[in-house]
Amino acid sequence: LYLTNLGCIDQNPWSSRIDDLEHPDYVFFDLDPSEGADFDAVVAVAQALYEKLQELGLAVYLKTSGATGLHMYLPVERGYTHEQLRTFADIVGRLVAAAHPKLVTQERAVDKRPPGTVLIDAYQNASGRPLAAVYTVRAFPKAPVSAPIAPAELRKGLRPEQLNIKSIFARLIKHGDLWAHFWDKRQCIEEAVEALARSQKPSRPKGGVLTPP
């Protein structure tokens, strides 16, 4: 309410809380379309990423970004560092990119991305790099909302602009809060890391070694 009274529209919280800023409460993936990629391409990449995370036995929460992309969140037990979670997310993203090279890019520089591809961005998992909060209104035409979606809604024809400040309340009445149990699903990721280690590994970026929280 304080931020709203200051005229802030977008609410962009950190992934960690003030009592322990170095250990996030979740890890996320930001799916960002390149020039020439429509939202159906974003959905296709989201489907592939969601399937990979399901294979790893992880609880995943999805939402629209309120702009042109999609966000995937994994609530985690506190204890992992930003670097550890970023490394984990980057490896998962690289595996999906390797499986779908014509659709997924890992190039973060916008002007260097292949047209029609979608970036799986894991590098926002860092201290002080916020992402749009769930249910926040975005400062774009028609006031879109960064709205929760169910996995079954990840299909061709999904249009994020339909999830806006006028439609969100009717959607809540119909579907309820799809993120209501987010904090009940905090998870450790050691087993997922072990599963990744057993799979074909991409080139590992520099990062911390994952240890139990």
N, C-alpha and C positions, 0 to 999 in steps of 0.2 A: 504494500500500500504506500509505503514511503517513496519507493522508486516511481510508482505511478503518479503520485502527487507532484513529483519533479518533472513529469512529462515524459517519462520513459515508457515506450510501447513494448519493445522486445525485452523479455526477461532472459538473461543469459547467465545462469549460475555456473560456478566452478564444479568440478567433479569431486572435490574434497571439501570437508567442512572445517570451520575455523579452529576446532580443537585439535585437528591433525591434518594440516594442509598437505603433507607429503604422501599421504596414503588415501587414494581415491575410494569412493563408494561404488564406482562402476567404471566399466570400460566401454567405449562406443566406437562405432564405425559411421563415417559420414560419406554417403554416396552422392557424388557431385558430377552431373553430366557435363560433358564437353560440348563444344559447338557441333551442332548436327545430331546430337543425341536427344531423342524425345523422352517423355516420361515412361513410355513402354520399355525403353532400353534400361532405364533406372530400375524398373520393376523386375526385368529379367535378371539383372545383376543381383538385386536383392534376393530373388528366389535362390540363386546359386549360393550366395553367401549364407542365407538362412539354412539351407540344406547342409552346408559344411558345418555350421555351428551346431546343428541338431545331431550330426554324426558324432560330434565331440561330446555330446551329452549335456549341452549347456542350455540354460534357460535364457530366452531371447525376447526382448520387447522391441516393438517396432513403432515408428511414428513418421509422419511426414515432417519435412523440415519447415514447412510453411513457405517455402520458396520453390526451388526447382528439384530438390533432392529428397532423399530418405535417410533416416537415422535408425541405427540398430544399437540397442543398449543391453549390456550384460551386468546385472548387479553382482558385486563381488564382496567377499569378506574383506574387511579392512586389514591391511598388512602389506599389500603389494605396493610398490612404488609406481609413480607415473611411468618411469622408464621401463619397468618390467611389463606393465600392461600395454604400453605402446609397442614394445617388441613383440609381445604375443599377438596383438591385433595386426601388426604389420606382416607377420609370418602367415597368419590366416588369409589376409588379403592377397598376399603373393601367391599362395596356393590356388585361390580362386582365379586370379589373373592368369596363372599358368594354364589352368584348365579352359579358360575362355579368352584367349589372347586377342581375338578380334572385337571383343565387347568391353573388356576391362583394361584399364591402364593404371600404372603406378606412377606416372609422371605428374608431379604436382604443379609444375609450371604450366599455366593455362595455355600459353602460346605454343607450347611444344607437344601438347596432347594430340594424339591421332583423332581426327574428326569422327564423331559418332560413338566415341567410347565414354565409359563412365569411370571416374576415379573412385577407388575404395581408399578413403583417406583415414589413416590410423594416427597421423601425426598431430592431430588435435588433442590427443591424450597426453597432455603436458600441463605442468603447473601454470595456472593463470590463463589457460586457453579455454574459454567457455563455449558452450553450444546452446542453441535456443532451447529453453525449457519446454517440457511437455505442457501443452495447453496454452502456451504463450501466443498472443496475437502478434503477427509480423507487420511491419510498416510497409506494406505493399498494397497495390490496388485491390479492392474488395475485402481487405482485412483478413487474409488467410490465417489459419491457426495451425500451429505445429501439433497435429492431432494424432493420438494413438490409432493404430489400425491392427486388425487381426491378421495372422498369417494367411488365412483363407482369402483375404482381400488383396493379396499380392497377385494380381492377375492383370492381363492386358485390359486397358480401358480405365484403370484407376486414374482419377484426375484430382490432384491435391487442391486445386482451386475451389473445388466443391465443398471442401472442409474449411469453413470460414466462420467469422464471428456471428453470422446469422443462422448457420446450420448446426453449429456445434452443440447447442443445448438440446435440440430435438434428437441428435445422435446419442447424447448421453442418456436421455430418457429411454431410447430404444435399446441401446447396447450396454449401458452402464459404463463404468470407468474401467477400461481394458488394462490400465496400469495399477489397479487398486491393490494388487498383491506384490507389487514390484519389490518392496523392501523385505517381504517375507521370503524372497527367492535368492537372497545373498548366497553366493557359491564360491567354493574354492576351485581353482583351475588346474591343480596339479595333474589330475587324470587326463584332462584335455591336452596338457603339455606333453605328457607321456605318449598320448595317441599321435600327436604331431611328430614326435621324435621317431615313432615307428613308421611314419609315412615318408614319402619322398620329400626331402627337404629342399626348399629354395635356398639361394644365397642368404645367409643370415645377416641382418643389419647389426650394427653395434648396439649392445643393450645389456642390461643387467640379467644375471642368471636368476630364474624364478625360484624362490624358496617359499615354503609354507608361511602364511601370515601368523 
